[in-house]
Structure formats: C-alpha cells, structure tokens
C-alpha cells in the first residue's frame, strides 16, 4: 500500500471524530468537578453574565466557546474562540482570555469524544474508501448495455 494512502487512512479517525457536550454542574458552592487545562468548553452565560462581560467580549453575548486555561472553584478562565449572541449571530475571537465566574454562568458544558459514534463513522469511512479504491483499481466491472452497433445491410447488385 502506498505511503500516502496509508497516511490518509490513519488520519481517518481524526476526521470522523464525533463529540458530545456534557454539562458540568454549577452550584452555589462552586463547580462540582474540575476541568483540565486545554479542555474544550461551551459556557452559556446568564443574563447577568452577558451584561457583566459586555466590555470584555462585546454586547449581547450568550455563549462562549473555547478552551480552559485555568480552573478554580469559583472561576474558569477561557481562551475564547467563538462568541454566539442572543440574536443568533456568531463572531470569532483569537485567543482572548477571559475569566468567567460561576455567578455569570447559566450552564457550562465540556466537549468529550463520543467513542461509539466515532468508531461507527470511522468504519463507514474505511468501507467507503475501500470501495472507492477497489472501483478505481479494478475498473468497476461495468458491462455494455444494449445490442451493440447496428449491422450494415449487405449491398446486392441490381
């Protein structure tokens, strides 16, 4: 198998990866679990959080999408990549790090790999890639349809 093809097949699980967003409970005493630095999160802001973060990330922010840079009992610091507004618009930021207090959050969700769905998507991708390779390599086995060309009638002298 050619090296380039082998490399592409090894990258297939990364391309077909499926993720879930799992909620992290935010209680009056703080977060119920800790998140590692680098974890992908989606932070849904409360109305107070939207108002309090206007100067930092802009008006009408509803959801912050990014990665955790620091995590404490009352605050999570996020490197924000995307902001979704309450009006449904999105805009992108490049690594703006903002502290988000638990009082500013309506919900915090962590992005986790969904192993069963990823395995199914990878298997389907491998099957499709194998079928394509077989079809290209062996010509697909097509057949000619119809009776073929019409024979020319024989000419007879008059």
Contact map, one row per residue, 1 for C-alpha under 8 A:
11101100000000000000000000000000000000000000000000000000000000000000000000000000000000000000000000000000000000000000000000000000000000000000000000000000000000
11111100000000000000000000000000000000000000000000000000000000000000000000000000000000000000000000000000000000000000000000000000000000000000000000000000000000
11111110000000000000000000000000000000000000000000000000000000000000000000000000000000000000000000000000000000000000000000000000000000000000000000000000000000
01111111000000000000000000000000000000000000000000000000000000000000000000000000000000000000000000000000000000000000000000000000000000000000000000000000000000
11111111100000000000000000000000000000000000000000000000000000000000000000000000000000000000000000000000000000000000000000000000000000000000000000000000000000
11111111110000000000000000000000000000000000000000000000000000000000000000000000000000000000000000000000000000000000000000000000000000000000000000000000000000
00111111111000000000000000000000000000000000000000000000000000000000000000000000000000000000000000000000000000000000000000000000000000000000000000000000000000
00011111111100000000000000000000000000000000000000000000000000000000000000000000000000000000000000000000000000000000000000000000000000000000000000000000000000
00001111111100000000000000000000000000000000000000000000000000000000000000000000000000000000000000000000000000000000000000000100000000000000000000000000000000
00000111111110000000000000000000000000000000000000000000000000000000000000000000000000000000000000000000000000000000000000000000000000000000000000000000000000
00000011111111100000000000000000000000000000000000000000000000000000000000000000000000000000000000000000000000000000000000000000000000000000000000000000000000
00000001111111110000000000000000000000000000000000000000000000000000000000000000000000000000000000000000000000000000000001001100000000000000000000000000000000
00000000011111111000000000000000000000000000000000000000000000000000000000000000000000000000000000000000000000000000011001000000000000000000000000000000000000
00000000001111111000000000000000000000000000000000000000000000000000000000000000000000000000000000000000000000000000000000000000000000000000000000000000000000
00000000001111111000000000000000000000000000000000000000000000000000000000000000000000000000000000000000000000000000000000000000000000000000000000000000000000
00000000000111111100000000000000000000000000000000000000000000000000000000000000000000000000000000000000000000000000010011001000000000000000000000000000000000
00000000000011111110000000000000000000000000000000000000000000000000000000000000000000000000000000000000000000001100110011000000000000000000000000000000000000
00000000000000011111000000000000000000000000000000000000000000000000000000000000000000000000000000000000000000001110110000000000000000000000000000000000000000
00000000000000001111100000000000000000000000000000000000000000000000000000000000000000000000000000000000000000111100000000000000000000000000000000000000000000
00000000000000000111110000000000000000000000000000000000000000000000000000000000000000000000000000000000000000111100000000000000000000000000000000000000000000
00000000000000000011111000000000000000001100000000000000000000000000000000000000000000000000000000000000000011110000000000000000000000000000000000000000000000
00000000000000000001111100000000000000000000000000000000000000000000000000000000000000000000000000000000000011110000000000000000000000000000000000000000000000
00000000000000000000111110000000000000000000000000000000000000000000000000000000000000000000000000000000001111000000000000000000000000000000000000000000000000
00000000000000000000011111000011100000000000000000000000000000000000000000000000000000000000000000000000001111000000000000000000000000000000000000000000000000
00000000000000000000001111100011100000000000000000000000000000000000000000000000000000000000000000000000001100000000000000000000000000000000000000000000000000
00000000000000000000000111110111000000000000000000000000000000000000000000000000000000000000000000000100101100000000000000000000000000000000000000000000000000
00000000000000000000000011111111000000000000000000000000000000000000000000000000000000000000000000000000000000000000000000000000000000000000000000000000000000
00000000000000000000000001111100000000000000000000000000000000000000000000000000000000000000000000000000000000000000000000000000000000000000000000000000000000
00000000000000000000000000111110000000000000000000000000000000000000000000000000000000000000000000000000000000000000000000000000000000000000000000000000000000
00000000000000000000000001111111000000000000000000000000000000000000000011000000000000000000000000000100000000000000000000000000000000000000000000000000000000
00000000000000000000000111101111110000000000000000000000000000000000000011000000000000000000000000000100000000000000000000000000000000000000000000000000000000
00000000000000000000000111100111110000000000000000000000000000000000000000000000000000000000000000000000000000000000000000000000000000000000000000000000000000
00000000000000000000000110000011111000000000000000000000000000000000000000000000000000000000000000000000000000000000000000000000000000000000000000000000000000
00000000000000000000000000000011111100000000000000000000000000000000001110000000000000000000000000000000000000000000000000000000000000000000000000000000000000
00000000000000000000000000000000111110100000000000000000000000000001001000000000000000000000000000000000000000000000000000000000000000000000000000000000000000
00000000000000000000000000000000011111100000000000000000000000000001001000000000000000000000000000000000000000000000000000000000000000000000000000000000000000
00000000000000000000000000000000001111100000000000000000000000000011111000000000000000000000000000000000000000000000000000000000000000000000000000000000000000
00000000000000000000000000000000000111110000000000000000000000000011100000000000000000000000000000000000000000000000000000000000000000000000000000000000000000
00000000000000000000000000000000001111111000000000000000000000000011000000000000000000000000000000000000000001100000000000000000000000000000000000000000000000
00000000000000000000000000000000000001111100000000000000000000001111000000000000000000000000000000000000000001110000000000000000000000000000000000000000000000
00000000000000000000100000000000000000111110000000000000000000001111000000000000000000000000000000000000000111100000000000000000000000000000000000000000000000
00000000000000000000100000000000000000011111000000000000000000111100000000000000000000000000000000000000000111100000000000000000000000000000000000000000000000
00000000000000000000000000000000000000001111100000000000000000111000000000000000000000000000000000000000111110000000000000000000000000000000000000000000000000
00000000000000000000000000000000000000000111110000000000000001110000000000000000000000000000000000000000111100000000000000000000000000000000000000000000000000
00000000000000000000000000000000000000000011111111000000000011110000000000000000000000000000000000000001111000000000000000000000000000000000000000000000000000
00000000000000000000000000000000000000000001111111000000000001000000000000000000000000000000000000000011110000000000000000000000000000000000000000000000000000
00000000000000000000000000000000000000000000111111100000000000000000000000000000000000000000000000000001000000000000000000000000000000000000000000000000000000
00000000000000000000000000000000000000000000111111110000000000000000000000000000000000000000000000000001000000000000000000000000000000000000000000000000000000
00000000000000000000000000000000000000000000111111111000000000000000000000000000000000000000000000000011100000000000000000000000000000000000000000000000000000
00000000000000000000000000000000000000000000111111111100001111000000000000000000000000000000000000000001000000000000000000000000000000000000000000000000000000
00000000000000000000000000000000000000000000001111111100001100000000000000000000000000000000000000000000000000000000000000000000000000000000000000000000000000
00000000000000000000000000000000000000000000000111111110000000000000000000000000000000000000000000000001000000000000000000000000000000000000000000000000000000
00000000000000000000000000000000000000000000000011111111111010000000000000000000000000000000000000000000000000000000000000000000000000000000000000000000000000
00000000000000000000000000000000000000000000000001111111111110000000000000000000000000000000000000000000000000000000000000000000000000000000000000000000000000
00000000000000000000000000000000000000000000000000011111111000000000000000000000000000000000000000000000000000000000000000000000000000000000000000000000000000
00000000000000000000000000000000000000000000000000001111110000000000000000000000000000000000000001000000000000000000000000000000000000000000000000000000000000
00000000000000000000000000000000000000000000000000001111111010000000000000000000001000000000000000000000000000000000000000000000000000000000000000000000000000
00000000000000000000000000000000000000000000000000001111111110000000000000000000000000000000000000000000000000000000000000000000000000000000000000000000000000
00000000000000000000000000000000000000000000000001101110111110000000000000000000000010000000000000000000000000000000000000000000000000000000000000000000000000
00000000000000000000000000000000000000000000000001100100011111000000000000000000000011100000000000000000000000000000000000000000000000000000000000000000000000
00000000000000000000000000000000000000000000100001001100111111110000000000000000001111000000000000000000000000000000000000000000000000000000000000000000000000
00000000000000000000000000000000000000000001110001000000000111110000000000000000001111000000000000000000000000000000000000000000000000000000000000000000000000
00000000000000000000000000000000000000000111100000000000000011111000000000000000001110000000000000000000000000000000000000000000000000000000000000000000000000
00000000000000000000000000000000000000000111100000000000000011111100000000000001111100000000000000000000000000000000000000000000000000000000000000000000000000
00000000000000000000000000000000000000011110000000000000000000111110000000000001111000000000000000000000000000000000000000000000000000000000000000000000000000
00000000000000000000000000000000000000011100000000000000000000011111000000000111110000000000000000000000000000000000000000000000000000000000000000000000000000
00000000000000000000000000000000000011111000000000000000000000001111100000000111100000000000000000000000000000000000000000000000000000000000000000000000000000
00000000000000000000000000000000001111111000000000000000000000000111111000011110000000000000000000000000000000000000000000000000000000000000000000000000000000
00000000000000000000000000000000000011000000000000000000000000000011111000011110000000000000000010000000000000000000000000000000000000000000000000000000000000
00000000000000000000000000000000000010000000000000000000000000000001111100011100000000000000000000000000000000000000000000000000000000000000000000000000000000
00000000000000000000000000000000011110000000000000000000000000000001111110111000000000000000000000000000000000000000000000000000000000000000000000000000000000
00000000000000000000000000000000010000000000000000000000000000000000011111110000000000000000000000000000000000000000000000000000000000000000000000000000000000
00000000000000000000000000000110010000000000000000000000000000000000001111100000000000000000000000000000000000000000000000000000000000000000000000000000000000
00000000000000000000000000000110000000000000000000000000000000000000000111110000000000000000000000001100000000000000000000000000000000000000000000000000000000
00000000000000000000000000000000000000000000000000000000000000000000001111111000000000000000000000111100000000000000000000000000000000000000000000000000000000
00000000000000000000000000000000000000000000000000000000000000000001111101111100000000000000000000111100000000000000000000000000000000000000000000000000000000
00000000000000000000000000000000000000000000000000000000000000000001111000111110000000000000000011110000000000000000000000000000000000000000000000000000000000
00000000000000000000000000000000000000000000000000000000000000000111110000011111000000000000000111110000000000000000000000000000000000000000000000000000000000
00000000000000000000000000000000000000000000000000000000000000000111100000001111100000000000001111000000000000000000000000000000000000000000000000000000000000
00000000000000000000000000000000000000000000000000000000000000011110000000000111111000000000111111000000000000000000000000000000000000000000000000000000000000
00000000000000000000000000000000000000000000000000000000000000011110000000000011111000000001111100000000000000000000000000000000000000000000000000000000000000
00000000000000000000000000000000000000000000000000000000000000011100000000000001111100000111100000000000000000000000000000000000000000000000000000000000000000
00000000000000000000000000000000000000000000000000000000100011111000000000000001111110000111100000000000000000000000000000000000000000000000000000000000000000
00000000000000000000000000000000000000000000000000000000000011110000000000000000011111011110000000000000000000000000000000000000000000000000000000000000000000
00000000000000000000000000000000000000000000000000000000001111100000000000000000001111111100000000000000000000000000000000000000000000000000000000000000000000
00000000000000000000000000000000000000000000000000000000000111000000000000000000000111111000000000000000000000000000000000000000000000000000000000000000000000
00000000000000000000000000000000000000000000000000000000000100000000000000000000000011111000000000000000000000000000000000000000000000000000000000000000000000
00000000000000000000000000000000000000000000000000000000000000000000000000000000000111111100000000000000000000000000000000000000000000000000000000000000000000
00000000000000000000000000000000000000000000000000000000000000000000000000000000000111111110000000000000000000000000000000000000000000000000000000000000000000
00000000000000000000000000000000000000000000000000000000000000000000000000000000011110011111000000000000000000000000000000000000000000000000000000000000000000
00000000000000000000000000000000000000000000000000000000000000000000000000000000011100001111100000000000000000000000000000000000000000000000000000000000000000
00000000000000000000000000000000000000000000000000000000000000000000000000000000111000000111110000000000000000000000000000000000000000000000000000000000000000
00000000000000000000000000000000000000000000000000000000000000000000000000000001111000000011111100000000000000000000000000000000000000000000000000000000000000
00000000000000000000000000000000000000000000000000000000000000000000000000000001100000000001111100000000000000000000000000000000000000000000000000000000000000
00000000000000000000000000000000000000000000000000000000000000000000000000000011100000000000111110000000000000000000000000000000000000000000000000000000000000
00000000000000000000000000000000000000000000000000000000000000000000000000000111100000000000111111000000000000000000000000000000000000000000000000000000000000
00000000000000000000000000000000000000000000000000000000000000000000100000001111000000000000001111100000000000000000000000000000000000000000000000000000000000
00000000000000000000000000000000000000000000000000000001000000000000000000001111000000000000000111110000000000000000000000000000000000000000000000000000000000
00000000000000000000000000000000000000000000000000000000000000000000000000111100000000000000000011111000000000000000000000000000000000000000000000000000000000
00000000000000000000000000000000000000000000000000000000000000000000000000111100000000000000000001111101100000000000000000000000000000000000000000000000000000
00000000000000000000000000000000000000000000000000000000000000000000000001110000000000000000000000111111100000000000000000000000000000000000000000000000000000
00000000000000000000000001000110000000000000000000000000000000000000000001110000000000000000000000011111100000000000000000000000000000000000000000000000000000
00000000000000000000000000000000000000000000010010000000000000000000000000000000000000000000000000001111100000000000000000000000000000000000000000000000000000
00000000000000000000000000000000000000000000111111010000000000000000000000000000000000000000000000011111110000000000000000000000000000000000000000000000000000
00000000000000000000000001000000000000000011110010000000000000000000000000000000000000000000000000011111111100000000000000000000000000000000000000000000000000
00000000000000000000000000000000000000000011110000000000000000000000000000000000000000000000000000000001111100000000000000000000000000000000000000000000000000
00000000000000000000001111000000000000000011100000000000000000000000000000000000000000000000000000000000111110000000000000000000000000000000000000000000000000
00000000000000000000001111000000000000001111000000000000000000000000000000000000000000000000000000000000111111000000000000000000000000000000000000000000000000
00000000000000000000111100000000000000001110000000000000000000000000000000000000000000000000000000000000001111100000000000000000000000000000000000000000000000
00000000000000000000111100000000000000111100000000000000000000000000000000000000000000000000000000000000000111110000000000000000000000000000000000000000000000
00000000000000000011110000000000000000111100000000000000000000000000000000000000000000000000000000000000000011111000000000000000000000000000000000000000000000
00000000000000000011110000000000000000010000000000000000000000000000000000000000000000000000000000000000000001111100000000000000000000000000000000000000000000
00000000000000001111000000000000000000000000000000000000000000000000000000000000000000000000000000000000000000111110010000000000000000000000000000000000000000
00000000000000001111000000000000000000000000000000000000000000000000000000000000000000000000000000000000000000011111110000000000000000000000000000000000000000
00000000000000000100000000000000000000000000000000000000000000000000000000000000000000000000000000000000000000001111111000000000000000000000000000000000000000
00000000000000000000000000000000000000000000000000000000000000000000000000000000000000000000000000000000000000000111111100000000000000000000000000000000000000
00000000000000001100000000000000000000000000000000000000000000000000000000000000000000000000000000000000000000000111111110000000000000000000000000000000000000
00000000000010011100000000000000000000000000000000000000000000000000000000000000000000000000000000000000000000001111111111000000000000000000000000000000000000
00000000000010000000000000000000000000000000000000000000000000000000000000000000000000000000000000000000000000000011111111100000000000000000000000000000000000
00000000000000000000000000000000000000000000000000000000000000000000000000000000000000000000000000000000000000000001111111110000000000000000000000000000000000
00000000000000011000000000000000000000000000000000000000000000000000000000000000000000000000000000000000000000000000111111111000000000000000000000000000000000
00000000000110011000000000000000000000000000000000000000000000000000000000000000000000000000000000000000000000000000011111111100000000000000000000000000000000
00000000000000000000000000000000000000000000000000000000000000000000000000000000000000000000000000000000000000000000001111111110000000000000000000000000000000
00000000000000000000000000000000000000000000000000000000000000000000000000000000000000000000000000000000000000000000000111111111000000000000000000000000000000
00000000000100010000000000000000000000000000000000000000000000000000000000000000000000000000000000000000000000000000000011111111100000000000000000000000000000
00000000100100000000000000000000000000000000000000000000000000000000000000000000000000000000000000000000000000000000000001111111110000000000000000000000000000
00000000000000000000000000000000000000000000000000000000000000000000000000000000000000000000000000000000000000000000000000111111111000000000000000000000000000
00000000000000000000000000000000000000000000000000000000000000000000000000000000000000000000000000000000000000000000000000011111111100000000000000000000000000
00000000000000000000000000000000000000000000000000000000000000000000000000000000000000000000000000000000000000000000000000001111111110000000000000000000000000
00000000000000000000000000000000000000000000000000000000000000000000000000000000000000000000000000000000000000000000000000000111111111000000000000000000000000
00000000000000000000000000000000000000000000000000000000000000000000000000000000000000000000000000000000000000000000000000000011111111100000000000000000000000
00000000000000000000000000000000000000000000000000000000000000000000000000000000000000000000000000000000000000000000000000000001111111110000000000000000000000
00000000000000000000000000000000000000000000000000000000000000000000000000000000000000000000000000000000000000000000000000000000111111111000000000000000000000
00000000000000000000000000000000000000000000000000000000000000000000000000000000000000000000000000000000000000000000000000000000011111111111000000000000000000
00000000000000000000000000000000000000000000000000000000000000000000000000000000000000000000000000000000000000000000000000000000001111111111000000000000000000
00000000000000000000000000000000000000000000000000000000000000000000000000000000000000000000000000000000000000000000000000000000000111111111000000000000000000
00000000000000000000000000000000000000000000000000000000000000000000000000000000000000000000000000000000000000000000000000000000000011111111000000000000000000
00000000000000000000000000000000000000000000000000000000000000000000000000000000000000000000000000000000000000000000000000000000000001111111100000000000000000
00000000000000000000000000000000000000000000000000000000000000000000000000000000000000000000000000000000000000000000000000000000000001111111110000000000000000
00000000000000000000000000000000000000000000000000000000000000000000000000000000000000000000000000000000000000000000000000000000000001111111110000000000000000
00000000000000000000000000000000000000000000000000000000000000000000000000000000000000000000000000000000000000000000000000000000000000000111111000000000000000
00000000000000000000000000000000000000000000000000000000000000000000000000000000000000000000000000000000000000000000000000000000000000000011111100000000000000
00000000000000000000000000000000000000000000000000000000000000000000000000000000000000000000000000000000000000000000000000000000000000000000111110000000000000
00000000000000000000000000000000000000000000000000000000000000000000000000000000000000000000000000000000000000000000000000000000000000000000011111000000000000
00000000000000000000000000000000000000000000000000000000000000000000000000000000000000000000000000000000000000000000000000000000000000000000001111110000000000
00000000000000000000000000000000000000000000000000000000000000000000000000000000000000000000000000000000000000000000000000000000000000000000000111110000000000
00000000000000000000000000000000000000000000000000000000000000000000000000000000000000000000000000000000000000000000000000000000000000000000000011111000000000
00000000000000000000000000000000000000000000000000000000000000000000000000000000000000000000000000000000000000000000000000000000000000000000000011111100000000
00000000000000000000000000000000000000000000000000000000000000000000000000000000000000000000000000000000000000000000000000000000000000000000000000111110000000
00000000000000000000000000000000000000000000000000000000000000000000000000000000000000000000000000000000000000000000000000000000000000000000000000011111000000
00000000000000000000000000000000000000000000000000000000000000000000000000000000000000000000000000000000000000000000000000000000000000000000000000001111100000
00000000000000000000000000000000000000000000000000000000000000000000000000000000000000000000000000000000000000000000000000000000000000000000000000000111110000
00000000000000000000000000000000000000000000000000000000000000000000000000000000000000000000000000000000000000000000000000000000000000000000000000000011111000
00000000000000000000000000000000000000000000000000000000000000000000000000000000000000000000000000000000000000000000000000000000000000000000000000000001111100
00000000000000000000000000000000000000000000000000000000000000000000000000000000000000000000000000000000000000000000000000000000000000000000000000000000111110
00000000000000000000000000000000000000000000000000000000000000000000000000000000000000000000000000000000000000000000000000000000000000000000000000000000011111
00000000000000000000000000000000000000000000000000000000000000000000000000000000000000000000000000000000000000000000000000000000000000000000000000000000001111
00000000000000000000000000000000000000000000000000000000000000000000000000000000000000000000000000000000000000000000000000000000000000000000000000000000000111
